[in-house]
Amino acid sequence: MNRRLILMLFLGIVALLVQAGEAMAQGLPRISLEVGEASTAEDVSVTIEILFLLTILTLAPAILIMLTSFTRIVVVLSFLRMAIGTQQIPPTQLIVGLSLFLTMFVMGPTWERVYDDAIVPYTEEQIDHEAALDLAMKPIRRFMLNNTREKDLALFTKLSRSPRPANVDELSNRVLIPSFVISELKTAFQISFVLFIPFIIIDMVVSSTLLSMGMMMLPPVTVSLPFKILLFVLVDGWHLIVQSIVTSFQ
C-alpha cells in the first residue's frame, strides 16, 4: 500500500514537471523596465510628468493631513471616543475612514476649482506644469487662509524673519501651512472641550450617587458608560457632531 502511494506521488510530480517544461518551451511573457535616452521633446515631457506624479503620490499623506480639513476632523472624532469612554469603539480604522470621507465632502468645492482651473488646462496642454501648480495652489491657499488665525500667521512670519507681507498673495506657503495646522489644532481642541462637558457631568453624578450609597468598590465608569451611550443616542450624537464639524469650516 505504501509503495503504491509513493508510486502515485512520484508519477504526479513527474507529470507536473512535464507540464512545466512544456509551458517553458511555449514561452512565458517577459516584463522589463528599461531606462534609455530620450530622443524627442515628447519623451522628455512624459518623463517629467511621471516623476512629478510619483512625487505627488509620495507626498499625498502629508498633503492630505496638512492642507485639508482632515486634521480637525480626526482630532475631534478621537476626542469624542475618549469622552464617551469606549476604549476602542469605534475602532481607529473607522474613525480614520470617516474622517477621510468627511474631508472629501468638505474639500469638494476646493478640489473642483483645482480640477477646473489647473488640471483641465494642463491636460489640454494649454499651460505648463509650473503654471498648473500655481493655479492649483490658489483655491487651497484660499481655504487655508479662511481657517487660519491672524495671530498664527504673525507668529510664523516673525519666526521666519521674513518681511511683513503687504497682502495675502505675498504670504509664502512655508508660513501659511504651519499656521493653518496649529489653527486647526486649536479649533479641534475647542470643539472637543465642549464635547467633554456633558459626559463629565454624567461621570460626576454617577460617582456622587455611588459614593452616597456606599458602593465605593464599584467603578463609576462601569455604571456611567451605559448612561453616556444612551445620552449620545437620544440626542442623535453622530448627526450633531458631523453637522458641527462641517459647519465649523468657513
Stockholm file with secondary structure:
# STOCKHOLM 1.0

chainA/1-250         MNRRLILMLFLGIVALLVQAGEAMAQGLPRISLEVGEASTAEDVSVTIEILFLLTILTLAPAILIMLTSFTRIVVVLSFLRMAIGTQQIPPTQLIVGLSLFLTMFVMGPTWERVYDDAIVPYTEEQIDHEAALDLAMKPIRRFMLNNTREKDLALFTKLSRSPRPANVDELSNRVLIPSFVISELKTAFQISFVLFIPFIIIDMVVSSTLLSMGMMMLPPVTVSLPFKILLFVLVDGWHLIVQSIVTSFQ
#=GR chainA/1-250 SS CHHHHHHHHHHHHHHHHHHHHHHHHHCCCCCCCCCCCCCSHHHHHHHHHHHHHHHHHHHHHHHHHHSSTHHHHHHHHHHHHHHHTCTTSSCHHHHHHHHHHHHHHHTHHHHHHHIIIIIHHHHTTSSCHHHHHHHHHHHHHHHHHHTSCHHHHHHHHHHTTCCCCSSGGGCCHHHHHHHHHHHHHHHHHHHHHHHHHHHHHHHHHHHHHHHHTTCTTSCHHHHHHHHHHHHHHHTTHHHHHHHHHHHTCC
#=GC SS_cons         CHHHHHHHHHHHHHHHHHHHHHHHHHCCCCCCCCCCCCCSHHHHHHHHHHHHHHHHHHHHHHHHHHSSTHHHHHHHHHHHHHHHTCTTSSCHHHHHHHHHHHHHHHTHHHHHHHIIIIIHHHHTTSSCHHHHHHHHHHHHHHHHHHTSCHHHHHHHHHHTTCCCCSSGGGCCHHHHHHHHHHHHHHHHHHHHHHHHHHHHHHHHHHHHHHHHTTCTTSCHHHHHHHHHHHHHHHTTHHHHHHHHHHHTCC
//
